[in-house]
Amino acid sequence: MGGSARNPGALQRSDAPSQSPYQRLSQRMLDISGDRGVLKDVIREGAGELVTPDASVLDITLWGMELGLLSMRRGELARFLFKPTYAYGTLGCPPLIPPNTTVLFEIELLDFLDSAESDKFCALSADQQDQFPLEKVLKVAATEREFGNYLFRQNRFYDAKVRYKRALVLLHRRSAPSKEQHPVETAKLHILLNLSFVYLKLERPVTALRYGEQALIIDQKNAKALFRCGQACLLMTEYQKARDFLVRAQKEQPFNHDINNELKKLASCYRDYVDKEKEMYHRMFAPCDSGSAVGEN
């Protein structure tokens, strides 16, 4: 779910006098809860289908907001009034929202992801999935990847990894004629890059490298894949391999800020490594103190 909710305004305590701003505003608003507990005023119309109950709605803490979202379409901007029962109740949300307060929200729905179609498809057997056209498989894989990206942005890296893997399995299962291989390989490439990145976040560089190298099989000059492989090798302290990957990435994108910074980081790490190696060898082969007595009784 992509959207934004502006800070709520506290309009009226339930025991406040009549003719409050809430009452004046509510007279021209639509009742979407059936008891006038959630009222809506559309500021900008959206397009397409309404948000479905199966859509991805994470971190929704207010009942009224959930009902409000289910009444919206992509691109819509709306104003909502939530009575206390549908908002913060008898406790409020100190120090900003007093108890028993009706609140005002403005919500813009940028986009949403419907998991029902994707979940149903993924539950089918491989033979059943093969009965659907390739466009359907690509659509479901793209939805799974979008879910993964959303979870990644929430720092839910393990959950993101699960979504990316589901998408990759769908594409690996599907055998397509040569003329249809390009969109499949393109979709695989994006997911492999996502998996490489998420495994770096999970501090599993060996697996991150494996997925990065799989991406390079599809596109051997892909700068992002080369960069991810270089990052993984650096974490594994395989400095020569890291340098090889990063130099290749820099060749593809000479002015990429992240690639150039990673090369600087590599140089610094390698200098520290060499210094530590020199110190260790110095201690190992330094002459013994001639004044020390060994084996004295």
C-alpha positions in Angstrom: 0.0 0.0 0.0 1.4 3.4 -0.9 -0.2 6.5 0.5 0.1 9.4 2.8 -2.0 10.5 5.8 -1.5 14.0 7.0 -1.5 14.7 10.7 -4.9 14.4 12.3 -6.6 17.5 13.6 -8.5 17.2 16.9 -11.9 18.8 16.1 -14.3 18.0 19.0 -14.5 16.3 22.3 -17.7 14.2 22.5 -18.9 16.3 25.4 -18.2 19.7 23.6 -20.9 22.2 22.8 -23.0 22.0 19.6 -22.1 23.6 16.2 -18.5 22.6 16.4 -16.3 22.5 13.3 -16.9 18.8 13.2 -20.7 19.2 12.9 -20.4 21.9 10.2 -18.0 19.8 8.2 -19.9 16.6 8.7 -23.1 17.9 7.1 -21.6 17.6 3.6 -19.7 14.4 4.1 -20.6 10.8 3.1 -21.3 8.2 5.8 -19.2 5.1 4.9 -19.5 3.2 8.2 -23.3 3.2 8.4 -23.4 4.9 11.9 -21.8 8.2 10.9 -18.7 7.2 12.8 -16.6 7.5 9.6 -17.4 10.4 7.3 -15.7 11.1 3.9 -15.3 14.0 1.6 -13.5 13.4 -1.7 -11.0 16.2 -2.6 -9.7 14.5 -5.8 -11.2 11.6 -7.5 -9.1 8.4 -8.0 -9.3 5.9 -10.8 -9.6 2.1 -11.2 -11.0 -0.4 -8.7 -11.6 0.1 -5.0 -9.0 -1.1 -2.5 -9.9 -4.8 -1.8 -10.0 -6.3 1.7 -7.0 -8.5 0.6 -4.8 -5.6 -0.3 -1.6 -5.1 1.5 -2.3 -2.6 4.3 0.5 -2.7 6.9 0.7 -0.8 10.1 -2.9 0.5 10.1 -3.7 1.3 13.7 -7.1 3.0 13.4 -10.2 1.1 12.5 -11.6 4.2 10.8 -8.6 4.5 8.6 -9.0 1.0 7.4 -12.6 1.6 6.5 -11.6 4.8 4.8 -8.9 3.1 2.7 -11.4 0.4 1.6 -13.5 3.2 0.1 -10.7 4.7 -2.0 -9.2 4.3 -5.5 -5.7 4.8 -6.8 -4.7 8.4 -6.9 -7.6 9.6 -4.7 -7.3 12.3 -2.1 -10.0 12.4 0.5 -10.7 14.0 3.9 -12.1 11.8 6.7 -13.7 12.4 10.1 -13.4 9.6 12.6 -15.5 9.6 15.7 -13.7 8.4 18.9 -14.8 4.8 18.5 -13.1 4.6 15.1 -10.1 6.6 16.2 -8.3 6.9 19.5 -11.3 6.0 21.8 -11.6 6.9 25.5 -7.8 7.0 26.0 -6.9 9.4 23.2 -3.2 9.7 22.2 -1.5 12.0 24.7 -0.3 14.6 24.4 -1.7 15.5 21.0 -5.1 13.8 21.0 -7.3 14.2 24.1 -9.7 11.4 25.2 -13.0 11.0 23.3 -11.9 13.2 20.4 -13.2 13.2 16.8 -10.2 13.6 14.4 -9.7 14.7 10.9 -7.4 13.0 8.4 -6.5 13.7 4.8 -5.4 10.6 3.0 -3.9 10.3 -0.4 -3.8 6.8 -1.9 -0.9 6.5 -4.3 -1.1 2.8 -5.0 -2.0 -0.5 -3.4 -1.1 -4.2 -4.0 -3.8 -6.9 -4.0 -2.4 -10.1 -2.6 -5.4 -12.2 -3.2 -4.7 -12.9 -6.9 -1.0 -13.6 -6.2 -1.6 -15.8 -3.2 -4.2 -17.9 -5.1 -1.9 -18.4 -8.1 1.1 -19.3 -5.9 -1.0 -22.0 -4.1 -1.6 -23.8 -7.4 0.6 -26.7 -8.5 3.2 -26.3 -11.2 1.0 -28.1 -13.7 -1.9 -25.8 -12.9 0.2 -22.7 -13.3 1.4 -23.9 -16.7 -2.2 -23.7 -17.9 -2.1 -19.9 -17.6 -0.5 -17.6 -20.2 3.0 -16.2 -19.6 1.5 -12.7 -19.1 -0.3 -14.0 -16.0 3.0 -15.5 -14.6 4.9 -12.3 -15.2 2.1 -10.2 -13.6 2.1 -12.4 -10.4 5.9 -12.4 -10.2 5.9 -8.6 -10.6 3.3 -8.4 -7.7 5.5 -10.6 -5.5 8.5 -8.5 -6.2 6.6 -5.3 -5.5 5.5 -6.8 -2.1 9.2 -7.6 -1.5 10.2 -4.0 -2.3 7.6 -2.6 0.1 8.8 -4.9 2.9 12.4 -4.0 2.1 11.6 -0.3 2.6 10.1 -1.2 5.9 13.4 -2.9 6.9 11.6 -6.3 7.0 14.4 -8.0 5.1 13.5 -11.6 5.9 9.9 -11.1 4.8 11.2 -9.3 1.7 13.5 -12.3 0.9 10.5 -14.7 1.1 8.5 -12.6 -1.5 11.5 -12.3 -3.8 12.1 -16.1 -3.7 8.4 -16.8 -4.5 8.7 -14.6 -7.6 11.9 -16.3 -8.7 10.4 -19.8 -8.2 7.5 -18.8 -10.5 9.8 -17.7 -13.2 12.1 -20.7 -12.9 9.2 -23.1 -13.2 7.9 -21.5 -16.4 9.4 -22.9 -19.7 8.8 -20.3 -22.5 9.6 -20.5 -26.2 12.7 -18.6 -27.3 10.7 -15.6 -28.5 9.2 -15.2 -24.9 12.5 -15.7 -23.1 13.4 -12.0 -23.0 10.7 -10.8 -20.7 11.3 -13.8 -18.4 15.0 -13.2 -18.2 14.5 -9.5 -17.6 12.1 -10.2 -14.7 14.6 -12.8 -13.3 17.4 -10.2 -13.5 15.5 -7.7 -11.4 14.6 -10.3 -8.8 18.2 -11.7 -8.6 19.5 -8.2 -7.9 16.9 -7.7 -5.2 17.9 -11.0 -3.6 21.6 -10.1 -3.7 20.8 -6.8 -2.0 18.5 -8.3 0.7 21.1 -11.0 1.6 23.7 -8.2 2.0 21.3 -6.6 4.5 20.9 -10.0 6.2 24.7 -10.1 6.5 24.9 -13.3 4.4 27.5 -12.2 1.8 28.1 -15.8 0.4 24.5 -16.0 -0.7 24.4 -12.4 -1.8 27.4 -13.3 -4.1 25.7 -16.3 -5.5 22.6 -14.4 -6.5 24.8 -11.6 -7.9 26.7 -14.0 -10.1 23.4 -15.5 -11.3 22.4 -12.0 -12.4 25.7 -11.7 -14.3 24.9 -14.8 -16.2 21.9 -13.0 -17.7 23.7 -9.7 -18.1 27.5 -9.9 -17.7 27.9 -6.1 -17.8 25.2 -5.2 -15.4 26.8 -2.6 -13.1 24.4 -3.2 -10.2 25.2 -6.9 -10.2 28.9 -6.3 -10.4 28.6 -3.8 -7.5 26.6 -6.3 -5.4 29.2 -9.0 -6.0 32.0 -6.6 -5.1 30.2 -5.6 -1.9 29.7 -9.3 -1.0 33.4 -10.1 -1.6 34.5 -7.2 0.5 32.4 -8.4 3.4 34.1 -11.8 2.9 37.5 -10.1 3.0 38.2 -11.5 -0.5 39.9 -8.2 -1.6 41.2 -9.2 -5.0 37.8 -10.6 -6.1 36.1 -7.5 -4.7 38.4 -5.2 -6.6 37.8 -7.2 -9.8 34.1 -6.8 -9.6 34.1 -3.2 -8.5 36.5 -2.2 -11.3 34.3 -3.8 -13.8 31.3 -2.0 -12.3 33.2 1.3 -12.5 34.0 0.6 -16.2 30.3 0.4 -16.9 29.4 3.5 -14.8 32.5 5.6 -14.2 30.8 8.4 -12.3 28.6 6.2 -10.1 29.0 7.6 -6.6 28.3 4.4 -4.7 30.7 2.3 -6.8 33.5 4.9 -6.4 32.9 5.1 -2.7 33.0 1.3 -2.4 36.4 1.2 -4.2 37.7 3.8 -1.6 36.3 1.6 1.2 38.1 -1.4 -0.3 41.4 0.4 -0.5 41.1 1.5 3.1 40.2 -2.1 4.3 43.0 -3.5 2.3 45.6 -1.1 3.8 44.4 -2.0 7.3 44.7 -5.7 6.4 48.2 -5.3 5.0 49.3 -3.3 8.1 47.9 -6.1 10.4 49.7 -8.7 8.4 53.0 -6.9 8.6 52.6 -6.5 12.4 51.7 -10.2 12.8 54.8 -11.3 10.8 57.0 -8.9 12.7 55.9 -10.4 15.9 56.4 -13.9 14.6 60.0 -13.4 13.3 61.3 -10.7 15.7 64.6 -11.8 17.4 64.2 -13.0 21.0 65.5 -10.9 23.8 69.1 -12.2 24.3 68.9 -11.3 28.0 66.0 -13.7 28.8 66.8 -17.0 30.4 65.2 -20.1 29.0 64.9 -23.2 31.0 66.7 -21.8 34.1 66.2 -23.8 37.3 
